[in-house]
């Protein structure tokens, strides 16, 4: 019973961490270019073009025909006809949160793997559990931190047909 409880709790933890994303809503009218024109200066934007490229930058201005953003200190103008999607990126990367989640998962997995190598008949087999815990925690924390670096909240403002 105890062995099935821990993996079940880990699965519930992972699923519940993504629940707010599932309930987020898009604006009612995402095909209206005037929503892009009403964005404030210096808002963080993610612009997806029709050719598949993604450009990240800060809002400068939007006219009827072009969108101008600041990308690494240089203004970039994008024709409205080339824009497939505009999203506003808010919040900071949750590296610490995801590092802790990854460390917990890694610790459980590492301990489990170490426990499979444990044998009470051998004197030195006790080190497998401790080393599995240590290595799993470190690898899980690094993986979680890398994953958390990419997680920011995005709100769709405009989407072309």
SEVO-53661 format. One record per residue: residue number from 1; x, y, z of N, C-alpha, C, CB in turn. Coordinates in steps of 0.1 Angstrom, whole numbers, m for minus. Glycine has a CB too. Example, Ala and Ser with C-alpha at 12.3 -4.5 7.8 and 13.67 -1.06 7.14 Angstrom:
<romars>
(1 (132 m57 78) (123 m45 78) (132 m33 78) (113 m45 90)),
(2 (128 m22 71) (137 m11 71) (129 0 79) (141 m6 57)),
</romars>
This chain:
<romars>
(1 (8 m12 0) (0 0 0) (9 13 0) (m9 0 12)),
(2 (19 13 8) (28 24 9) (35 27 m4) (38 22 21)),
(3 (39 16 m11) (47 18 m23) (38 24 m34) (52 4 m28)),
(4 (25 22 m34) (16 28 m45) (12 42 m41) (4 19 m47)),
(5 (13 46 m29) (8 59 m24) (17 70 m29) (7 59 m9)),
(6 (30 68 m28) (40 79 m32) (39 82 m47) (54 74 m28)),
(7 (40 72 m56) (38 76 m70) (25 83 m73) (40 64 m79)),
(8 (14 79 m67) (1 85 m69) (1 99 m64) (m9 77 m61)),
(9 (8 102 m53) (9 116 m48) (17 124 m58) (14 116 m34)),
(10 (28 119 m63) (36 126 m72) (28 130 m85) (49 118 m76)),
(11 (20 120 m90) (12 123 m102) (2 134 m99) (5 110 m107)),
(12 (m5 133 m87) (m14 144 m84) (m8 157 m83) (m21 140 m71)),
(13 (5 158 m77) (12 170 m76) (15 176 m89) (25 168 m68)),
(14 (20 168 m99) (23 173 m112) (10 178 m119) (29 162 m120)),
(15 (m1 171 m118) (m13 175 m125) (m19 187 m119) (m23 163 m124)),
(16 (m18 189 m106) (m24 201 m100) (m16 213 m102) (m25 198 m85)),
(17 (m3 212 m105) (5 223 m107) (2 230 m121) (20 220 m107)),
(18 (m4 222 m130) (m8 228 m143) (m23 231 m144) (m4 218 m154)),
(19 (m30 230 m133) (m45 232 m133) (m48 247 m137) (m50 229 m120)),
(20 (m41 257 m131) (m44 271 m135) (m43 273 m150) (m36 281 m128)),
(21 (m34 267 m157) (m33 269 m171) (m45 263 m179) (m21 262 m177)),
(22 (m51 253 m174) (m63 247 m180) (m75 255 m179) (m65 233 m174)),
(23 (m76 263 m168) (m88 271 m166) (m86 286 m171) (m91 272 m151)),
(24 (m74 289 m177) (m73 303 m182) (m81 305 m194) (m58 306 m185)),
(25 (m86 317 m196) (m95 320 m207) (m88 330 m216) (m108 326 m202)),
(26 (m92 329 m229) (m87 339 m239) (m98 350 m240) (m85 332 m253)),
(27 (m93 362 m245) (m103 372 m247) (m113 368 m257) (m95 385 m251)),
(28 (m125 374 m256) (m136 371 m264) (m133 374 m279) (m149 378 m260)),
(29 (m127 385 m282) (m124 389 m295) (m109 389 m298) (m131 403 m298)),
(30 (m103 378 m301) (m89 378 m304) (m85 381 m318) (m83 364 m300)),
(31 (m95 384 m327) (m93 387 m341) (m93 402 m343) (m103 380 m350)),
(32 (m94 410 m333) (m95 424 m334) (m81 431 m333) (m105 430 m324)),
(33 (m76 437 m343) (m63 443 m343) (m63 455 m334) (m59 448 m357)),
(34 (m74 461 m331) (m75 473 m322) (m70 469 m308) (m89 479 m321)),
(35 (m71 456 m304) (m66 452 m291) (m51 453 m291) (m71 437 m288)),
(36 (m44 451 m302) (m30 452 m302) (m26 467 m302) (m24 446 m315)),
(37 (m34 476 m308) (m32 490 m308) (m34 496 m295) (m41 497 m318)),
(38 (m42 490 m286) (m44 495 m273) (m34 491 m262) (m58 491 m268)),
(39 (m25 482 m266) (m15 478 m256) (m6 489 m252) (m6 466 m262)),
(40 (m1 489 m240) (7 499 m234) (22 498 m239) (7 499 m219)),
(41 (29 509 m240) (43 509 m243) (51 501 m233) (48 523 m244)),
(42 (61 493 m238) (70 485 m229) (64 473 m224) (75 493 m218)),
(43 (52 468 m229) (47 455 m225) (55 444 m232) (31 454 m228)),
(44 (57 433 m225) (64 422 m231) (55 415 m241) (70 413 m220)),
(45 (59 414 m253) (51 408 m264) (59 395 m270) (48 417 m275)),
(46 (51 386 m274) (56 375 m281) (48 375 m294) (55 361 m274)),
(47 (54 377 m306) (48 378 m319) (52 366 m327) (52 392 m326)),
(48 (41 359 m331) (44 347 m340) (40 352 m354) (36 335 m336)),
(49 (49 350 m363) (47 354 m377) (41 342 m385) (60 359 m384)),
(50 (36 345 m397) (30 335 m405) (40 326 m411) (22 342 m416)),
(51 (53 330 m412) (64 322 m417) (69 312 m406) (75 330 m422)),
(52 (63 313 m394) (67 304 m383) (77 310 m373) (73 292 m389)),
(53 (83 321 m376) (93 327 m367) (85 334 m355) (101 338 m374)),
(54 (92 333 m343) (87 339 m331) (96 351 m327) (85 329 m320)),
(55 (91 362 m325) (99 374 m321) (94 379 m307) (98 386 m331)),
(56 (103 380 m298) (100 385 m284) (106 399 m283) (105 376 m273)),
(57 (98 408 m277) (103 422 m275) (93 430 m267) (106 428 m288)),
(58 (96 443 m266) (88 453 m259) (80 461 m269) (96 462 m249)),
(59 (67 463 m265) (58 471 m274) (63 485 m275) (44 471 m268)),
(60 (64 490 m288) (66 504 m291) (53 511 m296) (78 506 m301)),
(61 (48 506 m307) (35 511 m312) (29 501 m322) (37 525 m318)),
(62 (16 503 m325) (9 495 m335) (0 505 m343) (1 484 m328)),
(63 (2 504 m356) (m6 512 m365) (m16 503 m372) (2 521 m375)),
(64 (m23 508 m381) (m32 499 m389) (m25 489 m398) (m41 508 m398)),
(65 (m12 492 m401) (m5 484 m410) (7 477 m404) (m1 492 m422)),
(66 (13 482 m393) (25 476 m388) (25 476 m373) (37 484 m392)),
(67 (33 467 m368) (36 465 m353) (50 467 m351) (31 451 m348)),
(68 (54 477 m343) (68 480 m340) (71 476 m325) (71 495 m342)),
(69 (81 467 m324) (86 463 m311) (101 466 m309) (82 448 m308)),
(70 (105 467 m297) (119 468 m293) (125 455 m290) (121 478 m281)),
(71 (134 450 m299) (140 437 m297) (155 439 m294) (138 428 m309)),
(72 (159 437 m282) (173 439 m278) (178 453 m281) (182 429 m285)),
(73 (170 463 m278) (174 477 m280) (172 482 m294) (188 479 m276)),
(74 (168 474 m304) (166 478 m317) (151 477 m321) (175 470 m327)),
(75 (146 488 m328) (132 487 m332) (130 477 m344) (126 501 m335)),
(76 (120 469 m343) (117 459 m354) (102 462 m358) (119 444 m349)),
(77 (100 465 m371) (87 467 m376) (82 454 m383) (87 479 m386)),
(78 (70 450 m380) (64 438 m386) (51 442 m393) (62 426 m375)),
(79 (50 438 m405) (37 442 m412) (26 434 m406) (39 438 m427)),
(80 (14 440 m405) (3 434 m399) (m1 421 m407) (m9 444 m399)),
(81 (1 421 m420) (m2 409 m428) (7 397 m425) (m1 413 m443)),
(82 (18 400 m419) (28 389 m416) (25 384 m402) (42 394 m417)),
(83 (17 390 m394) (15 386 m380) (4 375 m379) (11 398 m371)),
(84 (7 364 m373) (m2 354 m371) (m9 355 m357) (4 340 m372)),
(85 (0 358 m347) (m5 358 m333) (3 368 m325) (m4 344 m327)),
(86 (m3 375 m315) (3 384 m306) (m1 380 m292) (0 399 m309)),
(87 (9 378 m283) (6 374 m269) (14 384 m260) (10 359 m266)),
(88 (8 387 m249) (14 395 m239) (20 385 m228) (4 405 m232)),
(89 (32 386 m225) (39 378 m215) (40 385 m202) (53 374 m220)),
(90 (34 379 m192) (34 385 m178) (41 376 m168) (20 389 m174)),
(91 (46 382 m158) (51 375 m147) (66 371 m149) (44 362 m145)),
(92 (72 365 m138) (86 361 m139) (86 346 m140) (93 366 m126)),
(93 (97 341 m144) (100 327 m145) (99 321 m131) (113 323 m152)),
(94 (92 310 m129) (91 304 m116) (102 293 m114) (77 298 m114)),
(95 (115 297 m115) (126 287 m114) (126 281 m101) (139 294 m117)),
(96 (124 288 m90) (125 282 m77) (114 272 m74) (125 293 m66)),
(97 (102 275 m78) (91 266 m76) (94 253 m83) (78 272 m81)),
(98 (97 254 m96) (99 242 m104) (112 234 m100) (100 245 m119)),
(99 (122 241 m95) (134 235 m89) (130 226 m77) (145 245 m86)),
(100 (121 231 m69) (117 223 m57) (109 211 m61) (109 232 m47)),
(101 (100 213 m71) (92 202 m76) (101 192 m82) (81 207 m86)),
(102 (110 196 m90) (120 187 m96) (129 180 m86) (128 194 m106)),
(103 (133 187 m76) (141 181 m65) (133 170 m58) (146 191 m55)),
(104 (121 172 m55) (112 162 m49) (110 150 m57) (99 168 m45)),
(105 (107 152 m70) (105 141 m79) (119 133 m81) (100 145 m92)),
(106 (129 141 m82) (143 134 m84) (147 127 m72) (153 144 m87)),
(107 (144 132 m60) (147 125 m47) (139 112 m46) (144 134 m35)),
(108 (127 113 m49) (119 100 m49) (123 90 m59) (104 103 m51)),
(109 (126 94 m71) (131 85 m81) (145 79 m78) (131 92 m95)),
(110 (154 88 m73) (167 84 m70) (167 74 m58) (176 96 m66)),
(111 (159 77 m48) (158 68 m37) (152 55 m41) (150 74 m26)),
(112 (142 55 m49) (136 43 m54) (146 34 m62) (124 46 m63)),
(113 (154 41 m71) (164 33 m78) (175 28 m69) (170 42 m89)),
(114 (179 36 m59) (189 31 m50) (184 19 m41) (193 42 m41)),
(115 (171 20 m38) (165 9 m30) (164 m4 m37) (151 13 m26)),
(116 (163 m3 m51) (163 m16 m58) (177 m23 m58) (159 m14 m73)),
(117 (188 m15 m56) (201 m21 m55) (205 m25 m41) (211 m11 m60)),
(118 (197 m21 m31) (200 m24 m17) (198 m39 m14) (191 m16 m7)),
(119 (208 m45 m7) (207 m59 m3) (212 m60 12) (215 m68 m12)),
(120 (204 m65 21) (208 m66 35) (220 m76 37) (197 m70 44)),
(121 (223 m84 27) (234 m94 28) (247 m87 26) (231 m105 19)),
(122 (248 m76 20) (261 m69 17) (262 m57 26) (261 m65 2)),
(123 (274 m55 30) (277 m44 40) (277 m30 33) (291 m46 46)),
(124 (282 m29 21) (283 m17 14) (271 m13 6) (295 m16 6)),
(125 (260 m21 6) (249 m17 m3) (240 m6 3) (241 m30 m5)),
(126 (242 m2 15) (234 9 21) (237 22 14) (237 9 36)),
(127 (248 23 8) (252 36 1) (244 39 m11) (267 36 m2)),
(128 (238 29 m17) (230 31 m29) (218 40 m27) (225 17 m35)),
(129 (211 38 m16) (200 46 m13) (204 61 m11) (192 41 0)),
(130 (214 63 m3) (218 77 0) (223 84 m13) (229 77 10)),
(131 (231 77 m21) (236 82 m33) (225 85 m43) (247 73 m39)),
(132 (216 75 m44) (204 77 m53) (196 90 m49) (195 65 m52)),
(133 (194 92 m36) (187 103 m31) (195 116 m34) (186 103 m15)),
(134 (208 116 m32) (216 128 m35) (217 131 m50) (230 126 m30)),
(135 (220 121 m58) (221 124 m72) (207 127 m78) (226 112 m79)),
(136 (197 120 m74) (183 123 m79) (178 137 m76) (173 113 m74)),
(137 (181 141 m63) (177 155 m59) (184 165 m68) (180 157 m44)),
(138 (197 164 m70) (204 173 m78) (200 174 m92) (219 170 m77)),
(139 (199 162 m98) (194 162 m112) (180 167 m114) (196 148 m118)),
(140 (171 163 m105) (157 168 m105) (156 183 m103) (149 161 m94)),
(141 (165 189 m94) (164 203 m92) (169 211 m104) (173 207 m80)),
(142 (180 206 m110) (185 212 m123) (174 211 m134) (198 206 m127)),
(143 (168 200 m135) (158 198 m146) (146 207 m143) (154 184 m147)),
(144 (142 208 m131) (130 216 m127) (133 231 m129) (126 214 m113)),
(145 (146 235 m126) (149 249 m128) (150 253 m143) (163 252 m121)),
(146 (155 244 m151) (155 246 m165) (141 247 m171) (163 235 m173)),
(147 (132 238 m166) (118 239 m171) (111 251 m166) (111 226 m165)),
(148 (114 255 m153) (108 267 m148) (112 280 m155) (111 268 m133)),
(149 (124 280 m161) (129 292 m168) (120 295 m180) (143 289 m173)),
(150 (113 285 m185) (105 287 m197) (91 290 m194) (106 275 m206)),
(151 (86 289 m182) (72 291 m178) (69 305 m174) (69 281 m167)),
(152 (62 312 m182) (56 325 m180) (41 325 m184) (64 336 m187)),
(153 (33 333 m179) (19 334 m183) (18 342 m195) (11 340 m171)),
(154 (11 337 m205) (9 344 m218) (m6 346 m220) (16 337 m230)),
(155 (m10 358 m224) (m24 361 m228) (m25 364 m242) (m29 372 m219)),
(156 (m33 357 m249) (m35 359 m264) (m43 372 m266) (m42 347 m270)),
(157 (m37 381 m274) (m43 394 m276) (m49 394 m291) (m33 405 m275)),
(158 (m42 388 m300) (m46 389 m314) (m42 375 m321) (m39 401 m322)),
(159 (m51 370 m329) (m48 358 m337) (m55 361 m351) (m54 345 m330)),
(160 (m47 359 m361) (m52 361 m375) (m59 348 m379) (m41 364 m385)),
(161 (m67 348 m389) (m74 336 m394) (m65 325 m398) (m83 340 m405)),
</romars>
